[in-house]
């Protein structure tokens, strides 16, 4: 049990799969994905500005702020969802019952 120090012993024929959820890895993945989405949205907004609007130093800040905002949202969502690794075990036929 991941939440305590207790152990559970089961026969391997009972276990079909094991899923391991890592919240820290999910947070890092979410941060990266969110930052990329924010960068894309900020870049899209920046390139749709007129030439005079692009000269404003705050216009470039749109890209930075959207990248940071996307990264923070992705960090939070990724930490909640987590990164999942699933290990599926193949069941073998029971040879003791065969004739």
C-alpha positions in Angstrom: 0.0 0.0 0.0 1.6 3.3 -1.1 -0.1 5.3 1.5 1.2 3.4 4.5 3.9 1.0 5.5 1.6 -2.0 5.3 2.2 -4.8 2.8 -0.4 -6.9 1.1 0.5 -10.4 -0.1 -1.5 -11.9 -2.9 -1.1 -14.8 -5.3 0.1 -13.8 -8.7 -3.0 -15.3 -10.4 -5.2 -12.7 -8.6 -3.2 -9.7 -10.0 -4.1 -8.6 -13.5 -2.3 -5.2 -13.5 -0.5 -2.7 -11.3 -0.8 1.1 -11.8 1.8 3.4 -10.3 0.8 7.1 -10.1 3.5 9.7 -9.6 2.3 13.2 -8.9 5.7 15.0 -9.1 6.4 13.6 -12.6 2.8 14.5 -13.6 3.4 18.1 -12.4 6.6 18.4 -14.4 4.9 17.0 -17.5 1.9 19.2 -17.1 4.1 22.3 -16.6 5.9 21.6 -19.9 2.8 21.0 -21.8 1.0 24.0 -20.3 4.0 26.3 -21.1 4.0 25.1 -24.7 0.3 25.8 -25.0 0.7 29.2 -23.4 3.7 30.0 -25.7 1.6 29.1 -28.7 -1.4 31.2 -27.6 0.8 34.2 -26.7 2.7 34.0 -30.0 -0.6 33.7 -31.9 -1.9 36.8 -30.2 1.4 38.7 -30.7 1.6 38.0 -34.4 -2.0 39.2 -34.9 -1.1 42.6 -33.5 -0.5 45.5 -35.9 3.0 46.7 -36.5 2.5 49.8 -34.2 1.1 47.6 -31.4 4.1 45.2 -31.7 6.5 48.1 -30.9 5.0 48.4 -27.4 7.3 46.6 -24.9 4.2 45.3 -23.1 3.1 43.4 -26.3 6.1 41.1 -25.9 5.1 40.6 -22.3 1.9 38.8 -23.6 4.1 35.9 -24.8 6.0 35.7 -21.5 2.8 36.0 -19.3 0.9 33.5 -21.3 3.8 31.0 -21.2 4.1 31.4 -17.4 0.4 31.2 -16.9 0.1 28.1 -19.0 3.0 26.5 -17.2 1.4 27.2 -13.8 -2.0 25.8 -14.8 -0.3 22.8 -16.3 1.8 22.3 -13.2 -1.4 22.3 -11.0 -3.4 20.0 -13.3 -0.5 17.6 -13.8 0.1 17.3 -10.1 -3.6 16.5 -9.6 -3.8 13.9 -12.4 -0.3 12.5 -12.0 1.8 10.4 -14.3 0.5 6.8 -14.6 2.5 3.8 -15.4 0.5 0.6 -15.8 2.0 -2.9 -15.8 -0.3 -5.6 -17.3 0.4 -9.2 -16.4 -0.3 -11.9 -18.9 -2.3 -14.8 -17.4 -0.9 -18.2 -18.3 -3.1 -21.2 -18.5 -3.3 -23.4 -15.5 -1.4 -26.6 -16.5 -2.3 -28.5 -13.4 -5.9 -29.0 -14.6 -5.0 -30.1 -18.1 -5.2 -33.8 -19.0 
